[in-house]
Amino acid sequence: MNRCARLFLFAVAMGALAGESRATVLTFDQSRDAATQSIVVPTSAGARVQQDYGDRVTGSSMDVPGGQFTYGNEGEGFTQNIVVDYFTGSDVRLWTTQYGDLNNVVFARAPLAGAPDPDMLNIRLTADPGFMAELYHFDLAGWANADYVINSVSVFSDAATLFSQSDVAVEGNFVGPRHSSFDFISPLSAAELLIQIDFSNLAGGMQDNIGIDNIRFGQFPRPSVIPMPGGLWLLGLGLSVLIGRSRRCVTCRR
């Protein structure tokens, strides 16, 4: 293999390495105890979502105040530069079963009598300066093992709509799919991503029947010179170097 070819392969490898994204899967398998909110315990039905669950994940098991949180991963790595927030019009909780075939889901709890029903569930991914968040996947399902149609599912960036679907079928019963999956083959990317589940069309007291689980998201360094995804800008740089080297090689042969 001549020197020019080796240089090309090196540029490709460096571009791929620099552009490699990382991903974490939120499985919601832990919360803190109901009595003191200080000890990490396995998720129980009605437990509170911990606002630090999913923040700056560095491994499949992380020491946190009160114990350890665990996460899934599909081989890409983790997300130490991403912070996650969960919010709705009332309260965000966890449930263990009967949301289709999902276990340990997040839902917007219906409020106390007299308070307005929540109309949507929001999950926000915020990257540190110099990084981008990217969304790969999440699952929705209906309780109690039931199907629903909700207003919409959307993903927003800082100032744009990256994905929006109306009249969304949320599976959950025992016929056909047990949950609805949202897969983004080309990840949705921004410095801040907002997942918004709008179920305001559901009757009062039914808003907590929509659960979300298995949120898979990643991070990658924000390109600082050429706004191209992943490591493509470095690959382009490598190709430019290769062309220059090739021209010099031809000149030398002359």
N, C-alpha and C positions, 0 to 999 in steps of 0.2 A: 504493500500500500504506500503510495507516494505521500510526500509531506502535505500537499494540498488537500488530499482526501482525508488525511488524519485531522487536519485543521477543521475541515467541514464537520466531521463526526464529533469533534470536541465542542464545536459551537452548538450543534444540535443538542448534545447532552447537557451542556450548561444552560441552554434556554429552557429545556424541559425541567431541569432541577430548580431553576430560579422561579419558574412559573407554577411549580407544584402547589396545589391547593391542599387544604387540610379540612377534616370534617369531624363533627361530633354528632351523636344521635342522642336526643333527649328521651329517655325511657321513663322518667318520673317514678322510679322505684323506691325513692325515699322521701320522707318529709321530716319535720320535727314534731315531737310529742305535743298532743293537744293541751296538756295541763300547763307546761312551762314554756313551750316553744324553744327549748334549749337543747334537747337530746335528739339526735338523728335516729329515726326508727323506720322500719319498712312501711311503705305507704298503706294507709287505711282509708276506707270509704269516708269521705267528708273532710279529709285532712287538708290543711292549708298548703297552697303552693308556696314554696320558699323562694323569695326573690333572688337569692344568691345561687339557686340551682341553675346550672348552665353557664355561670360566669367564669370566664378565663380558664377553660378546661385544659388541663395538662396531661391527663391520663384517664384510663378507664375507671380508676378509683382515686378519689381525691380527699385528703384530709380537710375538713371544714369545721367551724365551731360546732361542737356537739357530736362529732362522729365522722362518717364518710359518705359522700355522694358517689354514685356509680353512673357510668355512661356507656353507650354503645359506640362502635366505630367500625367502619367498613374498609379499613386499610389505608385511609388517606392521612391519618394523624389527628391532632386535636386543635383546639381553637383558643389559645391563651390570650388572644387579643380581641375577644368578642365578649360583650356583656348582654345579657338577656333580661327583658322586662315582660311581665304578664299583667294585663289590666283589662278592666271592663267597667260597666256602669255600677256594679255592686261589688261582688266578691268572686275571687278565682279560687277554685277548689280542685281536689283530686278525687277520683273514684276508681275502684279496683276492677270491677267486672260488669258484664251485661251491656257494655257499649260494643255490640257486635262481638267480634273475636279479639278485640283489643283489651289489654290489661293495663291498669294504672294510667288513666287519661286525665287531661285537664278540661274543666268545664266552667262556665260562668254560672254561679249559683243564683237561683231565684231569690229575690230579697224577702225580707220580712213583710208581713201583711201591711198594706198601705203604701209601700215604697214602689217606685216605678220598676218595671221589669228591665233587665239589661237587654240591649238590642244587638250587641256584638261582643265578640271576644277578640282581644288584640295581643299579639306577641311580637315584641320588637327586638331586633338584633342590631347592636351598635358596635361598630369596629373602632379601635383606637386610631388616632391620626397616623397616616401612613399605611393603613390597611383597608381592605375591602371585605365585607361580609358577602357570602353567597349561599343561596338556598337551593337544596337538591330535592327535598322530599318532605311530605308529612301525610298523616292518615287522619281521616274523620270517621266517626261512627255514631249511630243513634242508640239511645237508651229507651226502654229496656228491650234490647234485641229488636229494634223497630227501624223502619225506613222513614226518612223525612225529605222534604224539599225545602231548602232555605233560600233566602234572597240572593246571596252572592258569597263568593270567596275571592279575595283580592290580595295582591302583594304590591306594596308601594315602596318606592325608593324615597330619597329625600324630597323630590319634587315631581315624581312621575309615577304613572301606573305601569308596573312591569307585567302584571297578569291580572285578569279579571274574568270571572265566569258567573253568569246569572242563572237563577233557577237551578241550583245545584242539588243533585240527588245525593243524599247522605245515606249510605247503606247501613244495615245493622241486623235485619231479620235473618231467619234461617234458610231463606230461599235465595240462591245466587250468592254474590259477594257478601261477606260479613262486614266489610268496611269499604270506604272509598279512599283511593290513593291518589295523591297529587305528585307526579314525578316531573322534574324539570331536567331534561337531558342536557340542555344548555343551562347551567345554573343561573338563577337570577342574582345579579350582583349590584351592590351599592355600598356606600359608606354606612348607610342605615337602611335596614329592611323592615317593613311592617307587614306582618300577616294579619289580615282582618277577616274574621268569620262573622258575616251579617245574617242573623237569624231573627230579625225583627218581625218577620211575617208570621212567626209561630204564635199560637195562642198564649195568653198569660199563664205563667207558671211552667211552660214547656221549654223555655230557653236553656235550661240546664240539661236538656236531653241531647245536646250536641257536644261530643267530646273530641279532643285532638290528641294525637300521640305520635311518637317516632319522628320527631322533627329533626331532620338531618341537615346540618348547615356547616359551612366551612369559612375559611379565611385565606387571603393571599395578599402579598405586598401590593400596594397601590403603585401602578406604573407612574414614574416621575418624569419621563421624557416624551415617550410616544404612547398615546392612549390606545394600546392594542391589548387584547386579553392575554392572560397567562404569560408565558415566556416567549410569545411570538416576536416581541420587539427585540429580545436578545437573539432569537434565531435570525431575524433580519440583519442584526449587526454582524452575526457570524457569517452570514452569506456575503455581506459586503466585504468583510475581511477576506473571505475565500476568493471572491472575484479579483480583489486587488492582488492577492498572492498568486492567483492563476496567471494574471497578466505579467507579473514579474517573472514567473516561471517561463512563460513563452518568450519573453525578452531575453532571458538568460540563454535559452536554447539557440536563439539567433546569434 
